[in-house]
């Protein structure tokens, strides 16, 4: 997903897509892999003309090219760099006024985990080890994981603390793509997912299901259709009023002050599905190259001085 936060930031994208032929190129390469020669034939253009159009799309960050071997030697394949484009037309004035630090943590960079089947994890290239084998979560390949799932248990991430002396934390936002974990898939499969920071309980959110009615927009072509395909993009918010999901749904009374975080604090964020939960439906976390949103776990810390 390409997220542009203003119209001025999107200027190069608008210029690149101002030519109808470049829009057609994007349409074709989103349908299937195509080489420069394939595009030239399909659009009745010369190779040099295709090269110029592709160069403009590359400059705008919309495509990338990859050299591979073909029947008649090397050929250059053109592929879309993103499957979704979001542009904020009007920046939110409150976000402009607030100071913040932001980091993105890969789903495989957990600091500790307690996985129970059904469980597994995968990189964009392959599933790591064997399915339902908790040992695979400790293989070194896990640092490249773009998706992980557990039937019950917990996963904890160490969060960076970039606060300086004199800065006061006023709000934390943690954004992630998440779903339940059902053997195969089931859109009606609720799961009680609990959140905590530094072992302080934040509350519970009930995931509606484990989605598999279509392929995830970002998932690699080889990803099995019988496994989790995508989740819901949720934002956990902790501020001076309590703890919320997506800004308006309260899940707990814990406030940012209750966490007592300052510039010396270490931070740990835990997601947990207890075995004894009323809805013990597991959890799946989708990161880059999986699911519907091309992001990992995004942590934003707002502060005042």
N, C-alpha and C positions, 0 to 999 in steps of 0.2 A: 504494500500500500504506500503510495506517495501522498504525504500530507503536507500541504503548503498553507502557511498560516496567514497569508495576505495576498491581495491581488498583485501587488508589486513583485512578490516572491514568485508568483506564477507567470510572470511576463514572458519568460523564455519558452514555457510550455505553450502559452497561447500563440506565440510566433511560430513555433514548430508545427502546431496543428492548424495553422491558418491556411495551409495548402490542402485542398481536398485529396490530392494524391498521397499525402503523408497519412491522412486519416485512413485511407484505403489500405496502406501498408500496415498500419496498426491492426486493422480488422483482420487482415490475412494472417499475420504472424501470431495473433491471439487464437486463431483456429487451429494452426498446426505449425510445426517447424518448417521454415522456408529459407533457402539459400538466396544470395544476391541474384544468382542466375534464375532461380525459380520466380522471384519477384519480377525480374525484367520480362520474363516470358508472360507471366500472368497479367501484367499491366501494360504490355506492349511498349516498353521503354528500353532505352539503351542501358548497358551496365553502368556507364558513367553517370547517367541521370539518376539511376537507383542509388548509386554511391553518394551522390550529393544529398538526396532526400534522407537517406539513412544517417548521414553525418549530422544533419540538422536535428534529427530525433535523438541521436546520441548526445549531442551538446545539451539538450534539454533534459537529459536523464531519463528518457522514456524507453530506450532500447539498449541492448548491448549485442556485440557480435562475438562469435566463437568460431575459430578455425577447426575444421574436422576433416577427416579423409572421406573422399567420395569415389565414385566409379572412375572418374577421369582426373584423379589427383586431389589436392586440397581444395576445400570449398569453405566459404564463409557463411555461417548460419546466423540469421537475425532473430533475436528473441526479445519479447517484452520484458522490461525490467520490473514492472509492477502490473498488478491485475486490477487495482483500484486507484482512483485519483480523487482526493478530497481537497477542496479549497475553501478556506474560511474567508467569506466575502467581507465580513466586518469583524475585526478583532474585538474580543470581549473586553470592555474597558476595565473591569475589575482585574482581569489577568494581566493587563498592561501595567497597572499600577503596582502590583505585588511583585516582590523580589522572590526568586526561587532558585533552587538547585534541582537538576533532573538527571537521573541515571536510568539505564536499561540493563536488566540482569537476565542472562540467558536462563531458560528453564532447567538446563542441566547443571547450572552452577549452584546447586543447593549445598548448604553447609552440613546438613544431616537429613536423614530420611528413614522412615519406618514403613516400607512397602509390603503390602500383602495382596496376593492374587485376587482378581485378575489384575496383572500389572505388567509394565514394560516401558520401554522408552526407545526412541529412534532418532537418528540424524536424518538430514535431507537425503542421504545416500542409501541408508539401510536401517533395519531394525537391529538394535544392539543385543547380541547374544540370543537367548531363547525367550519366548513369551512365558510369562508367569514364573520367572526365575528371579527372586529378589537379589541374587548375587550380581546381576547385570548392572544394577544401579551403582556399583562400585568400580565398574570397568572404566578406564581412562577416557574411552570414547564418549562417556556421558557428558563431558564438557561441551561437546558439539551437538547435543540433543536439541531437537526442535519441538518435541512433544514427549510428555510422560503421563502415565496413568497408574492409579492404584485402586484396588477394590475397597480397602480401608487402610487407615494408618495416618501418617503425617509427613509433611515435607517442610523444611525450614531453610530460609535464605538469610545470609548475612547482608544487611543493607549498608551502603556507604553513608557516612555522616560527614558532610562537608561544611557544617556550621563552624563559624569562627567565634572566638571569644567576643561576647557582647551581642551576639545575634540570638534572638529568641524565636523558637519554632512556634508558628501559629497554626499550621495545618499540614497534614500529610495526605497525599493521594497516591494510591497504588492501583495501577490499571493492569488487567490481565484478561486473557481469553480463557474461559473455563467452562466445563460441563461436568455431568456425572460420569460414572464409568460402569457400564453394563456389559456383561459378556455379549459380544456382538454389539448391537445398538438398539436403543429404545427411547423414543422421544418422551415417553411418559414414565420416567424412572427417577423420582425425586431423591435428592441426597442432602443431608444436613452437613454443611461445610462450616467449620468454626475457624475464626481468625484470631490471632494474638500477636502482640508485639512485646518483645522482652518478657514473655510469659504472662503478660497482662491480657486477660480476655477482652476482645473487642465485641464479640457477638457472633451470631449465626446467620448464614444466608442459605436458603433452600434452592439448590439447583434443580430446574424442572426436569431435565432429562439428558440423555446421551444421544447426540444428533448424528444420523447417518442416512438421511433420505436423499442426499446428494453429496457429491464430492466437495471437500473444502476448497475454497477459491485459491488458496495458496499452496495446497498440499502437492507433493511431487506426484508425477504420473504413476509411479509404481505403487503408491500407498494402497493397501488392500481395502476394497469396498466394505468388507465385513468389520473393519475397525472404526473407531471414532473418527468423524470427518471434520467437525467444526464445533465451536462453542459459542458462548455469549460474551461480548466484551463488557466487562464490569469494572467499575471504579469504586474502590473502597476509600472513603473519606473520613478522616479523624480531625475534628476541629474543636473549637471551644464550646460547641453545642452538643457534642456527642459523636457517635460513629454512624455512618450512613453508607448505603450502596447507591451509587449513581445520583447522589446529591439530595434526594428527597425521601428515600426509604430508610427509616431509622432501624438499625439492628442492635443498638446498645447505647448505654449511657456513658461509656468511657470517653473522656475528653482528652484533648491533646495535653492539657496540664496534668492529667492523671498519669501520663506516661513519664513525666519528669525528665524529658530529654534535653540535654544541653550539649555543648561542643565536645565534651569529654565522653559522651555516652557511646557505647557500642549498641548496634541495632540488630535485632533478629526478627524476622517475620515468618510466622508459621501458619500453614493451612492444614486442617486436621478433620478427618472423618472418623469418629470413634466407632469401634466395632459394635458398641451397645447403643448407638444412635437410633432414634425412632426410624429415620430414613437412612439406613446405611447403604448409600448408593455410590460410594467412591467419588473420585475426582479425576479429571483430566485437565492438564495445563497445556495450552498450545502456544508455541513461540514462533519465531521467524521461520518462514517456509512451510508452515503448517496452518490448518484451520482457515478462517476467513480474514484474519487481520495479520498483517506482516509486522508483528511486534512481539517482543518478549515481555517481561515484567517491567513496567515503567513506574519509577518512583519519583514523585515530585514533592519537595519539601519547601513550603513557603515560610518566610521568616521576616521579622522586623529587626531594626538595629536600635 
